[in-house]
């Protein structure tokens, strides 16, 4: 195992995209380990990521919303609430699979001990994926409930919100795990959040329709996974009514990206832990 700051040894495309040999039973054991650890610290850990989207809703939706009363024909707070619900899911997933996984991998050396058991390196990654989906549920669903309490939900299709949370969490967990698989130092996460997560928040249709962007920028915004997550929740919230085909299209885009990335982290982690 190399020390933090060192680059991983080269891995071929064929090695990176091989079908991972995963035991979901073994992966669930790591999920249970994380759940037990979280049960001792959840009061401290849940506050920062949970309250940031709530503060955005209060400041932007009900603060700025006093000046921008409607957007695309609906109240501003109602327009931005679904995107902030998606953002809650994103935060729940990516913080877990970036900083937390990096520390376990490089500093705490938890995975070195784990792979000495019947749990394989590939199983550890899937276990972390399962836990990140749990964290997405912890952050995403309470926001949906709060938005409903504020009267920002107009559709019974919101009952499918847990599926939207899982789809969004899966996509962003795979993005975060892929970055973590290759990143040599924890300092580079500033680039991940500042140059990837923050631009998506600002230019993916969370606070305004992407149609207001310049023509050349709209296809880039459409390709953002946060755009599809926000649109998926917007359909379930019933902001402009609910088109199930559109919702399925956005969900399929998120799942498709996640599946494309899925083989990479287990294979790279296996490569880094064993070679």
Rosetta blueprint (number, residue, H / E / L):
1 X L
2 X L
3 X L
4 X L
5 X L
6 X L
7 X L
8 X L
9 X L
10 X L
11 X L
12 X L
13 X H
14 X H
15 X H
16 X H
17 X L
18 X L
19 X L
20 X L
21 X L
22 X L
23 X L
24 X H
25 X H
26 X H
27 X H
28 X H
29 X H
30 X H
31 X H
32 X H
33 X H
34 X H
35 X H
36 X H
37 X H
38 X H
39 X H
40 X L
41 X L
42 X H
43 X H
44 X H
45 X H
46 X H
47 X H
48 X H
49 X H
50 X H
51 X H
52 X H
53 X H
54 X H
55 X H
56 X H
57 X H
58 X H
59 X H
60 X H
61 X H
62 X L
63 X L
64 X H
65 X H
66 X H
67 X L
68 X L
69 X L
70 X E
71 X E
72 X L
73 X L
74 X E
75 X E
76 X H
77 X H
78 X H
79 X H
80 X H
81 X H
82 X H
83 X H
84 X H
85 X H
86 X H
87 X H
88 X H
89 X H
90 X H
91 X H
92 X H
93 X H
94 X H
95 X H
96 X H
97 X H
98 X H
99 X H
100 X H
101 X H
102 X H
103 X H
104 X H
105 X H
106 X H
107 X L
108 X L
109 X L
110 X H
111 X H
112 X H
113 X H
114 X H
115 X L
116 X L
117 X L
118 X L
119 X L
120 X L
121 X H
122 X H
123 X H
124 X H
125 X H
126 X H
127 X H
128 X H
129 X H
130 X H
131 X H
132 X H
133 X H
134 X H
135 X H
136 X H
137 X H
138 X H
139 X H
140 X H
141 X H
142 X H
143 X H
144 X H
145 X H
146 X H
147 X H
148 X H
149 X H
150 X L
151 X L
152 X L
153 X L
154 X L
155 X L
156 X H
157 X H
158 X H
159 X H
160 X H
161 X H
162 X H
163 X H
164 X H
165 X H
166 X H
167 X H
168 X H
169 X H
170 X H
171 X H
172 X H
173 X H
174 X H
175 X H
176 X H
177 X H
178 X H
179 X H
180 X H
181 X H
182 X H
183 X L
184 X L
185 X L
186 X H
187 X H
188 X H
189 X H
190 X H
191 X H
192 X H
193 X H
194 X H
195 X H
196 X H
197 X H
198 X H
199 X H
200 X H
201 X H
202 X H
203 X H
204 X L
205 X L
206 X L
207 X L
208 X L
209 X L
210 X H
211 X H
212 X H
213 X L
214 X L
215 X H
216 X H
217 X H
218 X H
219 X H
220 X H
221 X H
222 X H
223 X L
224 X L
225 X H
226 X H
227 X H
228 X H
229 X H
230 X H
231 X H
232 X H
233 X H
234 X H
235 X H
236 X H
237 X H
238 X L
239 X L
240 X L
241 X L
242 X L
243 X L
244 X H
245 X H
246 X H
247 X H
248 X H
249 X H
250 X H
251 X H
252 X H
253 X H
254 X H
255 X H
256 X H
257 X H
258 X H
259 X H
260 X H
261 X H
262 X H
263 X H
264 X H
265 X H
266 X H
267 X H
268 X H
269 X H
270 X H
271 X H
272 X H
273 X H
274 X H
275 X L
